[in-house]
């Protein structure tokens, strides 16, 4: 077996993993940009992904880790045997893809990140030690993969901007009713740097606590709070600036 095993499993399960990504609820009464950020992703309870997509409920210690036996089998088999590893891929593909899609907001990028995650798992699982539950480690690997995709995306956007054709863009299709505000907040959220955007999504979309965000991003709790406070302030400022700009345009026409 080779590293292509992980990529093959992701490709063969595209329909399943896409089907597992729930649509964001239609919050027509959202009064602030942060309220809409919270509504961008699925969740149960405090807004975390539901069981099967990466919830950590019931997985508090390595001893209670439901993946432990399977992980130990995979560690014993790799790299020449992949039966247990393949089962880990099948068990966790939906949760990894769902989280990547919430962060990256692109099915293609989420698939790319999911493949990167399981390639990393293939390479590094033999060295994994049960200091934390397996799903905690998997979440960290997923965040790192998403950050890499965001960096590649930013680099590609810079290259395209440097050689962009000067022809006028084609006319845009009108947005469906009540979609304008949600689209605006999503665009503003995408303007934040990855170091701020990722913890914002973890806090307001996935519902993680500050200690959990700090642990998964490998930063201090105070740093996590500062990033989210800075992101909230920036998002609010961008939102208010956009609203004022649109109001000026309306007043000018009158």
ChimeraX attribute file (.defattr): number of C-alpha atoms within 10 A of each C-alpha:
attribute: neighborCount
match mode: 1-to-1
recipient: residues
	/A:1	9
	/A:2	11
	/A:3	14
	/A:4	12
	/A:5	17
	/A:6	24
	/A:7	18
	/A:8	11
	/A:9	16
	/A:10	22
	/A:11	14
	/A:12	10
	/A:13	14
	/A:14	16
	/A:15	10
	/A:16	12
	/A:17	24
	/A:18	16
	/A:19	12
	/A:20	16
	/A:21	21
	/A:22	13
	/A:23	10
	/A:24	14
	/A:25	11
	/A:26	13
	/A:27	16
	/A:28	11
	/A:29	9
	/A:30	15
	/A:31	9
	/A:32	13
	/A:33	22
	/A:34	20
	/A:35	15
	/A:36	25
	/A:37	20
	/A:38	22
	/A:39	20
	/A:40	23
	/A:41	25
	/A:42	21
	/A:43	20
	/A:44	12
	/A:45	8
	/A:46	13
	/A:47	19
	/A:48	22
	/A:49	24
	/A:50	16
	/A:51	12
	/A:52	14
	/A:53	22
	/A:54	21
	/A:55	18
	/A:56	16
	/A:57	9
	/A:58	9
	/A:59	17
	/A:60	12
	/A:61	12
	/A:62	17
	/A:63	12
	/A:64	11
	/A:65	17
	/A:66	14
	/A:67	15
	/A:68	16
	/A:69	11
	/A:70	15
	/A:71	22
	/A:72	17
	/A:73	15
	/A:74	22
	/A:75	20
	/A:76	14
	/A:77	15
	/A:78	17
	/A:79	16
	/A:80	9
	/A:81	15
	/A:82	20
	/A:83	13
	/A:84	19
	/A:85	25
	/A:86	16
	/A:87	14
	/A:88	17
	/A:89	21
	/A:90	15
	/A:91	14
	/A:92	18
	/A:93	27
	/A:94	24
	/A:95	25
	/A:96	28
	/A:97	29
	/A:98	28
	/A:99	27
	/A:100	28
	/A:101	22
	/A:102	22
	/A:103	26
	/A:104	20
	/A:105	15
	/A:106	12
	/A:107	18
	/A:108	11
	/A:109	19
	/A:110	25
	/A:111	23
	/A:112	19
	/A:113	28
	/A:114	32
	/A:115	24
	/A:116	21
	/A:117	27
	/A:118	30
	/A:119	18
	/A:120	17
	/A:121	21
	/A:122	23
	/A:123	12
	/A:124	11
	/A:125	19
	/A:126	16
	/A:127	9
	/A:128	14
	/A:129	13
	/A:130	15
	/A:131	11
	/A:132	15
	/A:133	20
	/A:134	20
	/A:135	21
	/A:136	20
	/A:137	17
	/A:138	20
	/A:139	20
	/A:140	17
	/A:141	22
	/A:142	24
	/A:143	23
	/A:144	17
	/A:145	22
	/A:146	26
	/A:147	19
	/A:148	15
	/A:149	19
	/A:150	18
	/A:151	14
	/A:152	12
	/A:153	14
	/A:154	14
	/A:155	12
	/A:156	12
	/A:157	12
	/A:158	12
	/A:159	11
	/A:160	11
	/A:161	10
	/A:162	9
	/A:163	8
	/A:164	10
	/A:165	9
	/A:166	6
	/A:167	6
	/A:168	6
	/A:169	7
	/A:170	6
	/A:171	6
	/A:172	6
	/A:173	6
	/A:174	8
	/A:175	9
	/A:176	7
	/A:177	7
	/A:178	12
	/A:179	13
	/A:180	12
	/A:181	17
	/A:182	19
	/A:183	13
	/A:184	17
	/A:185	22
	/A:186	16
	/A:187	11
	/A:188	18
	/A:189	25
	/A:190	15
	/A:191	14
	/A:192	15
	/A:193	13
	/A:194	18
	/A:195	14
	/A:196	20
	/A:197	20
	/A:198	23
	/A:199	25
	/A:200	29
	/A:201	21
	/A:202	24
	/A:203	23
	/A:204	22
	/A:205	25
	/A:206	26
	/A:207	21
	/A:208	20
	/A:209	16
	/A:210	18
	/A:211	15
	/A:212	16
	/A:213	23
	/A:214	18
	/A:215	15
	/A:216	19
	/A:217	19
	/A:218	12
	/A:219	12
	/A:220	14
	/A:221	17
	/A:222	12
	/A:223	14
	/A:224	25
	/A:225	19
	/A:226	13
	/A:227	18
	/A:228	23
	/A:229	14
	/A:230	14
	/A:231	21
	/A:232	18
	/A:233	13
	/A:234	17
	/A:235	22
	/A:236	17
	/A:237	13
	/A:238	18
	/A:239	20
	/A:240	14
	/A:241	12
	/A:242	14
	/A:243	12
	/A:244	12
	/A:245	12
	/A:246	12
	/A:247	11
	/A:248	12
	/A:249	10
	/A:250	10
	/A:251	9
	/A:252	8
	/A:253	6
	/A:254	6
